[in-house]
Amino acid sequence: MLFLETNINNNTLTKVKKILTNKKFIEVNDLTYTVNGFQTENIISFFSKDLLKEIIPFFNFFKNIFHIHYISYNKNGYQRKHNHSKTENFSFILYLNNGTGNTDFFIGDYVYSVKPIKNKLIVFSSEIFHLGNKVKTTKQILVGAIEKNEKK
């Protein structure tokens, strides 16, 4: 099981935010666990391999990212408890702003709560259940899938 918490540099985050600016994304909330927020379709095509390597430079994960979506939560928005074990082997969350509404990860009998802080990157095994608590203001994240799970 993998759970890694680190930070990306400001220059990389600026590149990510530039990609998200002034784009007309398709909203797919009705198909997801996002409540009272905006979630995009897969936007992996907007990201170069070089930028993916800047975001996740370890374990050659950048080579196997196949899905990325952007989520912007409104006040009282949240993410229902779920995992990604049916679709991928590893997942990541990149916090794009200092927000509210911690992300809780359920690892065995332990709940690990992550405060949404700009530049923070969490990479984790897809079988780890997690949820996003209700936000008091806003929260913006980028979520990605690493290594397709072909076995399930």
C-alpha positions as MATLAB code, in Angstrom:
seq = 'MLFLETNINNNTLTKVKKILTNKKFIEVNDLTYTVNGFQTENIISFFSKDLLKEIIPFFNFFKNIFHIHYISYNKNGYQRKHNHSKTENFSFILYLNNGTGNTDFFIGDYVYSVKPIKNKLIVFSSEIFHLGNKVKTTKQILVGAIEKNEKK';
ca = [
       0.000    0.000    0.000;
       1.287    3.434   -0.958;
       0.490    6.758    0.686;
       2.807    9.641   -0.075;
       2.404   13.307    0.826;
       4.682   15.939   -0.724;
       4.579   19.374   -2.354;
       5.093   20.517   -5.922;
       6.877   23.771   -6.702;
       5.085   27.047   -7.438;
       6.252   27.138  -11.054;
       4.635   23.761  -11.753;
       1.415   24.804  -10.043;
       1.343   27.980  -12.143;
       1.593   25.843  -15.306;
      -1.280   23.642  -14.112;
      -3.476   26.636  -13.297;
      -2.735   28.188  -16.692;
      -4.098   25.048  -18.355;
      -7.315   25.357  -16.346;
      -7.839   29.056  -17.107;
     -10.417   30.083  -19.709;
     -11.222   26.544  -20.816;
     -14.757   25.330  -21.486;
     -14.824   21.958  -19.748;
     -17.692   19.491  -19.825;
     -19.217   18.920  -16.386;
     -19.779   15.299  -15.313;
     -21.001   15.690  -11.699;
     -24.024   13.435  -12.160;
     -21.691   10.500  -12.848;
     -19.367   11.088   -9.875;
     -19.107   11.351   -6.096;
     -18.868   15.171   -6.238;
     -21.693   17.045   -4.486;
     -22.220   20.809   -4.901;
     -19.195   21.335   -7.071;
     -17.978   21.260  -10.647;
     -16.101   18.191  -11.925;
     -14.681   17.952  -15.430;
     -14.444   15.109  -17.835;
     -11.010   13.591  -18.451;
      -8.663   16.474  -19.347;
      -5.409   14.483  -19.637;
      -4.978   15.694  -23.234;
      -4.185   19.212  -21.956;
      -1.104   17.982  -20.036;
       2.266   17.299  -21.644;
       4.403   14.402  -20.459;
       6.957   16.965  -19.272;
       4.398   18.685  -17.058;
       3.137   15.350  -15.726;
       6.739   14.517  -14.814;
       7.004   17.832  -12.940;
       3.827   17.042  -11.015;
       4.819   13.457  -10.136;
       8.567   12.971  -10.726;
       8.979    9.700   -8.808;
       8.516    5.995   -9.688;
       8.004    6.972  -13.366;
       4.326    7.400  -12.490;
       4.012   10.247  -14.999;
       4.333    7.704  -17.836;
       1.217    5.859  -16.654;
      -1.202    8.690  -15.856;
      -4.255    8.083  -18.033;
      -6.968   10.242  -16.492;
      -7.056   13.699  -14.890;
     -10.048   15.714  -13.829;
     -10.467   19.066  -12.152;
     -12.898   19.649   -9.286;
     -13.991   23.007   -7.913;
     -16.153   22.805   -4.797;
     -18.712   25.455   -3.921;
     -19.590   26.339   -0.321;
     -20.931   23.171    1.375;
     -19.596   21.025   -1.463;
     -18.039   17.666   -0.663;
     -16.918   14.311   -2.031;
     -18.704   11.112   -0.994;
     -16.629    8.236    0.395;
     -15.193    6.069   -2.377;
     -12.073    4.422   -3.732;
     -10.677    3.907   -7.238;
      -9.735    0.221   -7.062;
     -11.834   -0.792  -10.084;
     -10.155    1.617  -12.482;
      -6.537    2.242  -11.460;
      -3.707    1.062   -9.225;
      -2.726    4.492   -7.863;
      -4.418    7.883   -7.597;
      -3.321   11.402   -6.832;
      -4.817   14.624   -5.526;
      -3.147   17.984   -6.109;
      -4.507   20.911   -4.084;
      -4.647   24.040   -6.240;
      -5.576   26.503   -3.487;
      -5.692   26.883    0.269;
      -9.185   25.628    0.876;
     -11.399   24.180    3.528;
     -12.864   20.707    3.827;
     -10.131   18.232    4.690;
      -9.722   15.016    2.712;
     -10.022   11.959    4.960;
      -8.232    8.732    4.043;
      -9.321    5.479    5.699;
      -6.247    3.308    6.182;
      -7.148    0.242    8.213;
      -8.679    1.450   11.472;
      -7.025    4.843   11.120;
      -8.413    8.009    9.531;
      -5.718   10.309    8.177;
      -7.014   13.824    7.534;
      -5.253   16.071    5.004;
      -5.778   19.821    5.066;
      -6.143   21.300    1.562;
      -3.030   23.443    1.194;
      -1.940   24.877   -2.139;
       0.861   22.821   -3.817;
       0.250   19.730   -1.660;
       0.279   16.452   -3.579;
      -1.070   13.163   -2.242;
      -0.315    9.931   -4.132;
      -2.036    6.823   -2.818;
      -3.028    3.240   -3.569;
      -6.400    3.137   -5.264;
      -7.950    0.765   -2.734;
      -7.745    3.401    0.015;
     -11.203    4.791    0.700;
     -11.354    8.577    1.002;
     -13.802   11.456    1.106;
     -13.788   15.222    0.976;
     -15.457   16.951    3.915;
     -17.834   19.864    3.340;
     -16.049   23.059    2.416;
     -16.827   26.337    4.159;
     -15.497   28.502    1.330;
     -14.045   26.868   -1.789;
     -11.592   24.142   -2.695;
      -9.942   23.348   -6.024;
      -8.167   20.097   -6.774;
      -6.738   18.099   -9.627;
      -7.314   14.357   -9.388;
      -5.449   11.771  -11.429;
      -5.382    8.059  -12.168;
      -2.127    6.130  -12.534;
      -1.753    2.643  -14.085;
      -4.993    1.233  -15.449;
      -6.292   -1.665  -13.398;
      -6.872   -4.343  -16.036;
      -7.406   -7.173  -13.534;
     -10.708   -6.092  -11.975;
];
